[in-house]
Amino acid sequence: MAIKNKTQLVLKDKDGKKVVHEKNNLTAGDVLDALECQERMYAENTTAVKQFNELVEFNISLFNSDEVTRESILQGLTNDEAFSALNQPILDILGIDPLSETDEKK
């Protein structure tokens, strides 16, 4: 597990230009927030809509920027990148690298 001390969210602006939002100096508070988000996402009877909303709200809170809003997330990510892009900050905070875990199982 390689713990990173930063994470990012890449959104497209209204002109289709990529804008990188970074959160540096991750804290234990960020770890707790990520774990609480996951707990809510995977609670019994949680719908996909609730899971997606949790990811959106988590990222808004984490990046704490006027540029990272519900609207900028919903308009700035394509359907095929939405879940992975919004989940990546949680993986970074918790030090989870899905690719290395897959390699370890081989």
Secondary structure in CASP SS format (residue, H / E / C, confidence):
PFRMAT SS
TARGET T0000
AUTHOR 0000-0000-0000
METHOD secondary structure of the structure
MODEL  1
M C 1.00
A C 1.00
I C 1.00
K C 1.00
N C 1.00
K E 1.00
T E 1.00
Q E 1.00
L E 1.00
V E 1.00
L E 1.00
K E 1.00
D C 1.00
K C 1.00
D C 1.00
G C 1.00
K C 1.00
K E 1.00
V E 1.00
V E 1.00
H E 1.00
E E 1.00
K E 1.00
N E 1.00
N C 1.00
L C 1.00
T C 1.00
A H 1.00
G H 1.00
D H 1.00
V H 1.00
L H 1.00
D H 1.00
A H 1.00
L H 1.00
E H 1.00
C H 1.00
Q H 1.00
E H 1.00
R H 1.00
M H 1.00
Y C 1.00
A C 1.00
E C 1.00
N C 1.00
T C 1.00
T C 1.00
A H 1.00
V H 1.00
K H 1.00
Q H 1.00
F H 1.00
N H 1.00
E H 1.00
L H 1.00
V H 1.00
E H 1.00
F H 1.00
N H 1.00
I H 1.00
S H 1.00
L H 1.00
F H 1.00
N C 1.00
S C 1.00
D C 1.00
E C 1.00
V C 1.00
T C 1.00
R H 1.00
E H 1.00
S H 1.00
I H 1.00
L H 1.00
Q H 1.00
G H 1.00
L C 1.00
T C 1.00
N C 1.00
D C 1.00
E C 1.00
A H 1.00
F H 1.00
S H 1.00
A H 1.00
L H 1.00
N H 1.00
Q H 1.00
P H 1.00
I H 1.00
L H 1.00
D H 1.00
I H 1.00
L H 1.00
G C 1.00
I C 1.00
D C 1.00
P H 1.00
L H 1.00
S H 1.00
E H 1.00
T H 1.00
D H 1.00
E H 1.00
K H 1.00
K C 1.00
END
